[in-house]
Amino acid sequence: MNFAQPETTVIEIMPYRSHESTVPVVCRLASSGQPEPCVGYIYYVQSQLLDHSYWILPTPVNSEGNLNVSLTRVERLLNSLV
């Protein structure tokens, strides 16, 4: 991203745990009640500063901690961008 031309399209695959939330939760309080570092939107901020087009693809994490990215969803997103 750092060296890409302006107007580059960035697609971030954002993992989330579907049993905890229906959308990605990237900033929340730790179990101790203290805030945890919020790093989930670094690529968004960076893409805005570099004049890129940013898209997020929320993807649930399964019970084993793996992401199973739907290629159909990726294809639909890519087709909507052209």
N, C-alpha and C positions, 0 to 999 in steps of 0.2 A: 504494500500500500504506500509506503513512504516514497517510492520512486515512480509510482504510476502517474500517468498523465491526468490532468484535471478531467472531470466528467467520467472517470472510470467507475464502473458499477461494482459495488462491494455487496456481497451477500453473506451475512453471518448466520451460521447455524447455531441457534441459541438453545442449549439443553435446559430442560426443566423437569421437575418431578411431578407427574400428573396427580399423584395422591395428595400433594401438598397445595397445589394451586392449578388453576386452569390456564394461567399465563406465566411466563418466566418471572420468577422473583429473584432479583439480583442484588437487592439492597434490603437487608432486614436485620433485626436485632438478634444477637447470639442468644443462646439459652441462658447466659448469665445476665442478660438484659443490656449488655453493652453493644454498641453498634459494631458491626463487622466492616472491613474495608469494602467499598463498593467499586467493583471493577467491571461490571457487566456491560457498561456502555462506552468503554474506551474506544472501540472501533467506530462507533457512531460519531463520537466527538472528533476523532481523528479524521474521519471521512468528511465531516463538515468543514473542518479547517483546511483540508486539501481539495475542496470543491469536487468531491466524489458524490456519486449517487449511492445511498446506503439503503439496504433492505435487510430485514430480519426474517428468519425462517424458524419460528419456535418449534422445537422437536422434543417430544417426551423421552425421558430416560427410562429404560425398562428396569425390572427388579434386580437385574444383575449389574446395573450401572452403565449399560451400553446404549448408544444412540442407533436407531434404525431409521435412517433418512429415507423418506418416500421420494423416489425418483420422479413419480408422477407430480408431486407437489413442486419439486425443483423445476421440472419441465414447464409446468403451468406458470410459475413465476418468471422463468426466462422468456417464455412466449409473450407474457404480458409486457415485458420490457422492450421488445423489438417492434 
